[in-house]
Amino acid sequence: MAKQRLNNTADKANASGITALYVRVSTDAQYEEGYSIEAQEKKLKQWCELKDYSNYKVYQDGGWSGSNLDRPAMKQLIFEISHHKVIRVVVYKLDRLSRSQKDTLFLLEEVFIPNNVEFYSINENFDTGTSYGKAMIGILSVFAQLERENIRERTRMGMYERVKEGFWMGGNGVPFGYDYDSNRNILVPNEHADDVRKIYDLFLKGYSTTRLAKMFSVSGDRQIGLILDRITYIGKIKYNDEVFPGRHQPLIDENTWNRVQKERQKRSRKKSAMSPYLLTGLLVCGKCGAKMRYQPWGKNGKIKIYCYSQQSSNPKLIKDPNCNNKKIDAHDLDELIVSDVLRMTDNISVKESKLPQSISDRQAGIKVFQAKYDVLEIELKRLYNLYASNGDKLLIETIKEKQKEMADVSKMLNSEKASVAAVEDISERQNAIKNLRNCWNSLTLQEKQRALRICVNRVIVTDDRVDIEYLI
C-alpha cells in the first residue's frame, strides 16, 4: 500500500508540473564539441521516455553564450520556476546550463532548491536529490568556468599573435575610409579613403574639426578627432597600447600624421585663440591657481585682468572665493610679455649648437633598445609557435615573463624616442620663431596668439609680479 501511495504521488506531480528540457549552443560552434540543438533535444526526450516523464517542455537558446544568464529561454525558465510551473530541469551537459561557476551556483542555490526543483545532467549522470550530486555540481561548474577562461586566454593570445603578423583584429571597429576583407583579414581602402586624405590636408591648412565635420559624411567633430588620431592610417595597428606594422595600405604618410599630432597638441592649448585678447588662456593667478581673464573696466575703454575666483558664476572656475590678487592693466601686461618673448627669441641661435649632438646621442640609444626589442620579439614568437603546436600550459608563464621583459624594453625605447621627438620639436619651434622680432608688427592678432602659444606655457600673475613659463 505504501508503494502504491508513493507512485500515485509521483504520477500526480508529473501531471501537474513541467519537466523543463533546457538546450543551448553558443554563437561560436567550435567550442560546443559538436552538440547541436537537435542532438541535445533528442537525447533529453529519450531520457524523459525512459523515466516516463510525459509532461515536458523544451526551452531553447540557440546562438547564446553560456557566460551569463541573459538568454531569452533561460529568463523564461527562471520565471516559470518562480511561479511553480516547473518541477525538474534537465540538461544534456552541465555547461549547457552555464559556463559560469557563479551563475551555476546561483541557479542551484537561489532558483532550483528554494522552489523544490530537481536538476539533472544526463551526461554527468547525477542529480540534486543527493548531497553527492550537489557537491559534484559545484566541482564541475568550477571546471566549466576554467575551460571558459582558458578559451578566453587562448583567444587573447591568438589575437595578439594575429595583430603582430599585421592582420586586422576583426570586423568590428573598422576605421572610416576602410572596409574589412574577411578573406585576407586585412583592411582595404573604400570610397571614403580620399576623404581621409582631404581631412588631414585641410586640418593642416587651419580648418577646425567642427568645420571638417560639416564638410564630410561623418557623425560629428568627435569622429573627425578620432580620424586625425588613428595611427591605423599610416599602415600600423595599435593593440593593447602596442603598435605593430599592418598589412593594409596606408592612407597617410607618417610625416603628415606626425605633423597633425603636433598641430592637435598646439590647438588643444589654444582653445581661446579666437579671443580678441592676446594672452587669453595663458594667464594663471599666482595666489589661488585659478585662471585669469580680461574684463572691460570703467568708461575710459581700459581693460583689466583679474582672477576668476573673484568674479565668476561658475563654481568650477573658483579656486578661492577669498582670493585678493590685484587687478592688472591688460595693456601693460601684454607689452611686458611680448617684450620678454622677443628677448627670448633673440637668444635662440645660441642654444641651437647643442641640439645635433643631443639628437645623435639619443638616436644611438634608440638603436640599442630597438635591437634588444627585436631579439625578444623573435624569442616570443618562437614561444607562441611552441604553445600553438603542443598547448603546453607551462609555456604560458614563460610567455608572460617574456612579454614583461619586452614591455620594459619597449618603455625605455619609447622614452628615448620621446626625447628625440622633444629635441626635434624644440628645434622646430626655434626655427619657426627665430625671426619673430622682425615680423611681429606685421602679424595678425591670431598669428601673434599662435606665436605666443608656441613659446609660452603659462603666465603666472601675483599682484605686481609676473612669471613666465617658457616652452623654448
Buried (B, 14 or more C-beta within 10 A) or exposed (E): EEEEEEEEEEEEEBEEBBBBBBBBBBEEEEBBEEBEBEEBBEBBBEBBEEBEBEEBBBBBBBEBBBBEBEBEBBEBBBEBBEEEBBBBBBBBBBBBBBBBBEBBBBBBEEBBBEBEBBBBBBBBEBBBEEEEBBEBBEEBBEEBBEEBEEBEEBEEBEBBBBBBBBBBBEEEEBBBBBBBEEEEBBBBBBEBBEBBBBBBEBBBEEBBBEEBBEEBEBEEBEBBBBBBEBBBBBBBBBEEEBBBEBBBEBBBBEEBBBBBBBBBEEBEBBEBBEBEBBBBBBBBBBBBEBBBBBBEBEEEEEBBBBBBBBEBEEEEBBBBEEBEBBBBEBEEBBEBBBEBBBEBBEEBEEEEEEBEEBBEBBEEBBEEBBEBBEEBBEBBBEBBEBBEEEEEEEBBEBBEEBBEBBEEBBEBBBEBBEBBBEBBEBBEBBEBBBEBBEEBEEEEEEEBBBBBBBBBBBBBBEEEEBEBEEEB
